[in-house]
Amino acid sequence: YVFASIGFSGGNIFYDALITGVASKKKMDFVSALGFSLGYLGGGILFALNVWMVLMPETFGFSDAADAIKFSFLTVGIWWAVFSVPLILFVKEPKNIQTKSAMNVVKAGFTQLKETFQEVRHLKPIFLFLAAYWLYIDGVDTIVRMAVDYGMSIGFERNDLILALLLTQFVGFPSAIGFGYLGGKIGAKCAIFIAIAVYLFVSIWGAFIQSKFEFYVLAVIIGLVQGGIQALSRSFYAKIIPVNKSAEYFGFYNMLGKFAAVLGPVLMGGVGLLVKSMGYSSNTASRVSIASLSFFFIAGGILLYFVSEEKGKKEVKYLS
């Protein structure tokens, strides 16, 4: 699991960084959104197949759900391998003729991370955006990671929650494209604000839901903005960083995104324990903990308000 997480996270750094080479700044919002939308479609199709295998293992010749789950891991590996081929064959990038030993590469990586951080500190628009992103994407990732656990804690069945996740995937496909179009019309920053406002509403309403129908409605609402906020955050960031250092800067960007995913669950757990220690039920504690995520969206939105895209572009141009 650790190696898989390292591979996935590391791959995303370079995948994100390639956007500066495959899209002009004018089309960056749309291209970023298209990438996320196709990701939701592809992931949704395979996820639906795997869920079907697990729920009806005998249909696929498996003895039980456990065998189906094991086989689903193999299908994911094949899926990733097959859809990596077009990227490897057709997306060109400047070749690096330098060769270093593995130890020197690791050492250089940490040195570069330190240098990038020192550089970012003096570029106010980038620094402010990363701080804002760190907060609001924490809320987004926590909702994604904790949705099933939260649903079960307030009495919903696991199969119902899995179907809600599937619903989010397929709603996310067209919605991400729509957000890319919206970003081109009103600007990525304004579109991100809309997504943050929706997530703020979700974190508060989620504390009061009672029925499966409401949970499904929440899943649809999240699907409408989840791909959009991820896609436009990536494209907005790509516009204000040095193009010739995109891999370094996206390494920093992805590091913050992964580290942020720790804070949300810690906040939810801490709030839940505090509420339970005051004599309230586990159900109430879970509801208050999901509402606590609103902090990330409010704080992230406030910081994002002070980010100037134009100033960021000027500073990067001067730096280049």
C-alpha positions in Angstrom: 0.0 0.0 0.0 2.9 2.4 0.8 4.6 1.7 -2.5 1.4 2.1 -4.4 0.8 5.5 -2.7 4.3 6.6 -3.5 3.9 5.6 -7.1 0.5 7.3 -7.5 1.6 10.5 -5.8 4.9 10.7 -7.6 3.2 10.0 -11.0 0.7 12.8 -10.4 3.5 15.3 -9.8 4.8 14.9 -13.4 1.4 14.4 -14.9 0.3 17.7 -13.5 3.6 19.4 -14.5 3.1 18.3 -18.1 0.1 20.7 -18.5 2.4 23.7 -19.1 3.8 21.9 -22.1 0.6 20.5 -23.7 -1.7 23.5 -23.3 -1.5 27.3 -23.8 -2.5 29.5 -20.9 -5.6 30.4 -22.8 -6.7 26.8 -23.0 -5.3 25.6 -19.7 -8.5 25.7 -17.7 -10.3 23.6 -20.3 -7.5 21.1 -20.8 -7.1 20.6 -17.1 -10.9 20.1 -16.7 -11.0 17.7 -19.6 -8.2 15.6 -18.0 -10.1 15.4 -14.7 -13.4 14.7 -16.5 -12.0 11.7 -18.4 -10.4 10.5 -15.2 -13.8 10.5 -13.5 -15.3 8.7 -16.5 -12.5 6.1 -16.7 -12.4 5.6 -13.0 -16.2 5.4 -12.8 -16.4 2.7 -15.5 -13.8 0.5 -13.8 -15.1 1.2 -10.4 -18.6 0.2 -11.5 -17.3 -3.1 -13.0 -15.4 -3.8 -9.8 -18.5 -3.1 -7.6 -20.5 -5.4 -9.8 -17.9 -8.1 -9.4 -17.9 -7.7 -5.6 -21.7 -7.6 -5.3 -22.3 -10.5 -7.7 -19.1 -12.6 -7.6 -20.8 -15.7 -9.0 -21.7 -13.9 -12.2 -17.9 -13.6 -12.9 -17.0 -17.1 -11.8 -15.7 -16.1 -8.4 -16.4 -18.2 -5.3 -17.0 -15.2 -3.1 -16.6 -11.4 -2.8 -13.0 -11.7 -1.4 -11.8 -13.4 -4.6 -13.5 -10.6 -6.6 -11.8 -7.9 -4.6 -8.4 -9.5 -5.1 -9.1 -9.7 -8.9 -10.2 -6.1 -8.9 -6.7 -5.0 -7.9 -5.3 -6.8 -11.0 -7.8 -5.0 -13.2 -6.7 -1.6 -11.8 -3.1 -2.4 -12.5 -3.9 -3.4 -16.1 -6.1 -0.3 -16.6 -3.3 2.0 -15.4 -0.7 0.3 -17.6 -2.9 0.4 -20.8 -3.9 4.1 -20.4 -0.3 5.1 -19.6 0.8 4.0 -23.1 -0.6 7.1 -25.0 1.1 9.4 -22.6 4.4 7.6 -23.0 4.2 7.5 -26.8 2.7 10.8 -27.8 3.4 13.4 -25.1 6.8 14.9 -25.8 9.0 16.8 -23.3 12.6 18.1 -23.2 15.0 15.3 -22.5 17.3 15.5 -19.5 20.8 14.3 -20.5 22.1 14.4 -17.0 22.6 11.1 -15.2 22.9 10.8 -11.4 23.1 7.9 -9.0 20.0 7.1 -7.0 21.5 8.6 -3.8 22.4 11.8 -5.5 19.0 12.0 -7.0 17.4 11.7 -3.5 19.8 14.3 -2.1 19.2 16.7 -5.0 15.4 16.2 -4.5 15.5 17.4 -0.9 17.8 20.3 -1.8 15.5 21.3 -4.6 12.4 21.1 -2.3 14.2 23.5 0.1 15.1 25.9 -2.7 11.6 25.9 -4.1 10.1 26.7 -0.7 12.5 29.6 -0.2 11.6 30.9 -3.7 7.9 30.5 -3.1 8.1 32.4 0.2 9.1 35.5 -1.8 6.4 35.2 -4.5 3.4 36.4 -2.6 0.6 35.3 -5.1 2.0 31.8 -5.2 2.5 31.6 -1.5 -1.0 32.8 -0.7 -2.6 30.5 -3.3 -0.7 27.5 -1.9 -1.9 28.4 1.6 -5.5 28.8 0.4 -5.2 25.5 -1.6 -3.8 23.7 1.4 -6.8 24.6 3.4 -9.7 24.2 1.0 -8.4 21.0 -0.7 -8.0 19.6 2.8 -11.8 19.9 3.2 -12.3 18.4 -0.2 -10.0 15.4 0.3 -11.5 14.8 3.8 -15.0 14.6 2.5 -13.8 12.2 -0.2 -11.9 10.0 2.2 -14.4 10.1 5.1 -17.7 10.0 3.2 -18.3 6.2 3.6 -17.1 6.2 7.3 -19.4 9.1 8.1 -22.4 7.6 6.3 -21.9 4.3 8.3 -21.5 6.2 11.6 -25.0 7.7 11.1 -26.6 4.4 10.2 -26.4 4.0 6.4 -25.5 0.7 4.7 -22.1 0.2 3.1 -23.6 -0.8 -0.3 -25.7 2.3 -0.4 -22.6 4.4 0.3 -20.7 2.7 -2.5 -23.5 3.4 -4.9 -23.3 7.1 -3.8 -19.6 7.1 -4.6 -20.3 5.7 -8.1 -22.9 8.4 -8.6 -20.3 11.1 -7.7 -17.9 9.6 -10.3 -20.3 9.7 -13.2 -21.7 13.2 -12.3 -18.1 14.4 -12.0 -17.4 13.5 -15.7 -19.6 16.1 -17.4 -19.4 18.6 -14.5 -15.6 18.9 -14.7 -15.9 19.8 -18.4 -18.6 22.3 -17.5 -16.3 23.9 -14.8 -13.5 24.2 -17.4 -15.9 26.1 -19.6 -17.0 28.2 -16.7 -13.4 29.0 -15.7 -12.8 30.3 -19.3 -15.9 32.6 -19.0 -15.6 34.0 -15.5 -12.1 33.2 -14.6 -10.7 30.2 -12.7 -10.5 32.1 -9.4 -14.2 33.0 -9.5 -15.2 29.4 -10.5 -13.1 28.0 -7.6 -15.0 30.4 -5.2 -18.3 28.9 -6.4 -17.0 25.4 -5.8 -15.8 26.4 -2.3 -19.2 27.9 -1.5 -20.9 24.6 -2.6 -18.5 22.5 -0.4 -19.2 24.9 2.5 -22.9 24.2 2.0 -22.3 20.4 1.8 -20.2 20.3 5.1 -23.1 22.1 7.0 -26.0 20.3 5.4 -24.2 17.0 5.7 -24.5 17.4 9.5 -28.3 17.3 9.3 -29.1 14.6 6.7 -31.4 11.8 7.8 -32.3 9.7 4.7 -30.5 7.8 2.0 -32.1 10.1 -0.6 -30.4 13.1 1.0 -27.1 11.3 1.0 -27.5 10.6 -2.7 -28.4 14.3 -3.3 -25.2 15.3 -1.5 -23.2 12.8 -3.7 -24.6 14.5 -6.8 -23.8 18.0 -5.5 -20.3 16.9 -4.6 -19.9 15.4 -8.1 -20.9 18.7 -9.6 -17.9 20.6 -8.1 -15.3 18.0 -7.1 -13.6 17.7 -10.5 -14.0 21.4 -11.1 -12.2 22.6 -8.0 -9.4 20.1 -8.6 -9.0 21.0 -12.3 -9.2 24.8 -12.0 -6.9 24.8 -8.9 -4.3 23.0 -11.1 -4.7 25.3 -14.1 -4.8 28.5 -12.0 -1.5 27.4 -10.3 0.0 26.5 -13.6 -0.6 30.1 -14.8 1.3 31.8 -12.0 4.4 29.5 -11.7 7.6 29.6 -13.9 7.0 27.2 -16.8 10.6 26.1 -16.8 10.2 24.9 -13.2 6.8 23.3 -13.5 7.9 19.9 -12.1 9.5 21.5 -9.1 6.6 23.7 -8.3 4.0 20.9 -8.9 6.0 18.7 -6.6 5.5 21.3 -3.9 1.8 21.6 -4.9 1.2 17.9 -4.7 3.1 17.6 -1.4 0.8 20.2 0.2 -2.2 18.4 -1.2 -1.1 15.0 0.3 -0.1 16.5 3.6 -3.4 18.4 3.8 -5.3 15.1 3.7 -4.0 14.4 7.2 -5.4 17.5 8.9 -9.1 17.0 8.0 -9.5 13.5 9.5 -7.5 14.7 12.6 -9.9 17.6 13.0 -13.0 15.4 12.5 -11.6 12.8 15.0 -10.7 15.5 17.6 -14.0 17.2 17.4 -15.9 13.9 17.5 -14.0 12.9 20.7 -14.5 16.3 22.3 -18.3 16.2 21.6 -18.5 12.6 22.9 -16.6 13.6 26.1 -19.3 16.2 26.7 -21.9 13.4 27.0 -23.4 13.5 23.5 -24.0 10.3 21.4 -21.7 9.0 18.7 -24.2 10.0 16.0 -24.2 13.6 17.2 -20.4 13.6 17.5 -20.1 12.4 13.9 -22.5 15.2 12.7 -20.7 17.9 14.5 -17.3 16.6 13.2 -18.5 16.8 9.5 -19.7 20.4 10.1 -16.2 21.3 11.5 -14.8 20.9 8.0 -16.5 24.2 7.1 -13.5 25.9 8.8 -11.2 24.8 5.9 -13.5 26.2 3.2 -14.0 29.5 5.0 -10.3 30.0 5.7 -9.2 28.8 2.3 -11.8 31.1 0.6 -10.6 34.1 2.6 -6.9 33.5 1.6 -7.9 32.9 -2.0 -9.6 36.3 -2.1 -6.2 38.0 -1.7 -4.5 36.1 -4.5 -3.9 38.2 -7.6 -3.4 36.2 -10.8 -2.1 39.2 -12.7 0.4 40.0 -10.1 1.5 36.4 -10.0 2.0 36.3 -13.8 4.1 39.6 -13.6 6.3 38.2 -10.8 6.9 34.9 -12.6 7.7 36.8 -15.9 10.2 38.9 -14.0 11.7 35.8 -12.3 12.1 34.1 -15.7 
